[in-house]
Every structure is written in C-alpha cells, then in structure tokens.
C-alpha cells in the first residue's frame, strides 16, 4: 500500500508507505515500511515493524514527548 500525494513505483512490492503530503518514489524495494508525520519519519522493514515499541520507549526515556 502506498498513500502519498503522488507516487511512482518500479519493481516495488509488499511495502507500506504513508506520506500523504509528499511525492514518493519507490524503486526496487520490498517489504519496507515508511511512515511520515509532520515531525518524524519512520523507516523499517515489515519484519522489524514490531520493534517500533522500542522507539516509543526511547523517546519517553529521552523526554521527547512532542514526538509521541
């Protein structure tokens, strides 16, 4: 799934990209997860998507509540 303002894909499969305000070009990538918000960008693989909780804990420990 690719949700973007506009996009171009070539040889890309099984990806999840959420960047509704941007143009996204996905070329030669597979099983990638990209999520853009106003103040952050998450890039991982589907295999490691469950590790996002580690980032949340790190942000909490560092007092970066604005990013949560």
Phi, psi and omega per residue, in radians:
X1 nan 2.378 3.114
X2 -2.324 1.998 3.101
X3 -2.004 1.892 -3.087
X4 -2.601 2.860 3.085
X5 -1.044 -0.671 3.067
X6 -2.773 2.743 -3.079
X7 -2.708 2.803 3.033
X8 -2.403 2.295 3.079
X9 -2.269 2.557 3.072
X10 -2.647 2.174 -3.127
X11 0.893 0.774 3.135
X12 -2.154 2.350 -3.093
X13 -2.613 2.645 3.028
X14 1.026 0.604 -3.137
X15 -1.809 2.725 2.981
X16 -2.167 1.996 -3.139
X17 -2.212 2.171 3.090
X18 -2.171 1.828 3.115
X19 -2.607 1.228 -2.954
X20 -1.134 -0.258 -3.105
X21 -1.829 0.065 -3.017
X22 -2.214 2.775 2.896
X23 -1.406 2.363 3.136
X24 -2.200 2.283 2.999
X25 -1.987 2.122 3.118
X26 -2.025 1.934 -3.049
X27 -2.230 2.086 3.053
X28 1.155 0.506 3.122
X29 -2.019 2.641 -3.081
X30 -2.528 2.396 3.082
X31 1.071 0.621 -3.132
X32 -1.796 2.516 3.057
X33 -2.085 2.153 3.101
X34 -2.280 2.177 3.115
X35 -2.276 2.113 3.124
X36 -1.869 2.366 2.957
X37 -2.127 -3.111 -3.128
X38 -1.066 -0.515 -3.029
X39 -2.213 0.158 -3.114
X40 -2.687 2.814 3.090
X41 -2.403 2.152 3.091
X42 -1.858 2.257 3.073
X43 -2.290 2.154 3.110
X44 -2.698 -3.063 3.010
X45 -1.858 2.812 3.082
X46 -1.021 -0.613 -3.136
X47 -1.081 -0.569 -3.086
X48 -1.833 0.107 -3.094
X49 -1.021 -0.532 3.133
X50 -1.175 -0.246 3.137
X51 -1.436 0.011 3.138
X52 -1.019 -0.549 3.094
X53 -1.007 -0.548 3.096
X54 -1.125 -0.672 3.104
X55 -1.158 -0.737 3.129
X56 -1.052 -0.812 3.116
X57 -1.072 -0.729 3.135
X58 -1.092 -0.777 3.110
X59 -1.073 -0.692 3.100
X60 -1.118 -0.786 3.140
X61 -1.084 -0.616 -3.102
X62 -1.505 -0.026 3.132
X63 1.254 0.463 -3.118
X64 -1.654 1.009 -3.054
X65 -1.122 -0.458 3.140
X66 -1.113 -0.398 -3.127
X67 -1.572 -0.104 -3.110
X68 -1.572 nan nan
